[in-house]
Amino acid sequence: MTESVRVTCLLDRYWDPSDKSYKGTEQNGALIDICMQSSDGDSGGLIPAGIVLLDDNTFQSVPLEFITKISTN
């Protein structure tokens, strides 16, 4: 990628059966690249993931389904 994109990531995810959705900690950062990584549930399967430079200056690999672009309206 030639430029970074501001995003919000859902980290420390867990499944909430009462809401039937994922919960966790939201943290902002910059999406700097996209890659493929093995899935947590299926070690043989690959899923798309984003490499994110978080606002606390740490890197995190996050599945794309848990990344949301921040609108600049």
C-alpha positions in Angstrom: 0.0 0.0 0.0 1.3 3.5 -0.8 -0.6 5.3 1.9 -2.1 4.3 5.3 -5.8 4.3 6.0 -7.3 5.3 9.4 -9.2 2.4 10.9 -10.8 1.1 14.1 -9.9 -2.5 15.1 -11.7 -4.9 17.4 -9.0 -6.5 19.6 -9.1 -9.1 22.4 -12.2 -10.5 20.7 -14.7 -13.0 22.3 -18.0 -14.3 21.2 -21.0 -13.0 23.2 -23.7 -15.7 22.9 -26.4 -13.5 24.4 -25.9 -10.8 21.7 -24.7 -13.3 19.0 -21.8 -11.0 18.1 -18.1 -10.4 18.8 -17.2 -8.1 21.7 -13.7 -6.8 22.6 -11.6 -3.7 22.8 -11.8 -1.1 20.0 -8.6 0.7 19.2 -7.7 3.1 16.4 -4.7 2.9 14.1 -3.5 3.0 10.5 -3.9 0.1 8.1 -0.5 -0.2 6.5 -0.8 -3.5 4.6 -2.9 -6.6 3.9 -1.8 -10.2 4.1 -3.1 -13.7 4.6 -2.9 -15.6 7.9 -4.1 -18.9 9.3 -7.5 -18.8 10.9 -7.8 -19.3 14.6 -10.5 -22.0 14.2 -9.1 -23.8 11.2 -5.3 -24.1 11.1 -5.4 -25.2 7.5 -7.5 -22.3 6.2 -6.2 -18.8 5.3 -8.0 -15.6 5.9 -7.3 -12.0 4.9 -5.8 -9.8 7.6 -4.6 -6.3 7.9 -1.3 -5.1 9.4 -2.3 -2.2 11.6 0.0 0.3 13.3 -2.0 1.2 16.4 -2.1 4.6 18.0 0.0 3.2 20.9 2.8 2.5 18.3 2.4 -1.2 18.3 1.7 -3.5 15.3 -1.2 -5.9 15.2 -2.4 -8.4 12.6 -6.2 -8.2 12.6 -8.6 -10.2 10.5 -10.3 -7.9 8.0 -13.7 -8.7 9.3 -12.7 -6.9 12.5 -11.4 -3.7 10.9 -13.6 -0.7 10.1 -12.4 2.4 8.1 -12.8 5.7 9.9 -14.9 8.1 7.9 -13.5 11.6 7.4 -16.7 13.5 6.8 
